[in-house]
Amino acid sequence: MQQGTVEPLIRLSNATKRFATPKGGIYTAIEGVDLTVAPGEFCTLVGPTGCGKSTTLGLISGLTRPSEGTVEVAGVRSTGSRRAPGTSSRATRSSPGRPCWRTWRPAPATRAEAPVRPARWRASGSPASA
């Protein structure tokens, strides 16, 4: 790095992402993307549906790895090994004897839909100390 230059916070170099199709083909979502974002810089991804905005953000966030090229965030090369938000490898082990789809519940959309806890739980925050 030359004196006076700032190392980019996000750098995509020739980033390409391909997906397998159900019929055995290959779909190229993005190809040859070069992007550099410096610290403190504001950047938006704008385009029509299906142009690769979410695919690009998935590469930057580390949720997926590029098929070709490189992705670096804060100088660290992305390996695409991060889990998606809201997922857990412990989900199936959390309730022995019950499959995870039996124990999963969606978050309530509004406070009114949230389950009401008994009054004795509210003071302590848990049933264990009630």
Secondary structure, DSSP 8 states (H G I E B T S, - for coil): --TT----SEEEEEEEEEEE-TTS-EEEEEEEEEEEE-TT--------TTSSHHHHHHHHHTSS--SEEEEEETTEE--S----TT--TTGGGSSTTS-HHHH-----SSGGGS----HHHHHHSSSTT-
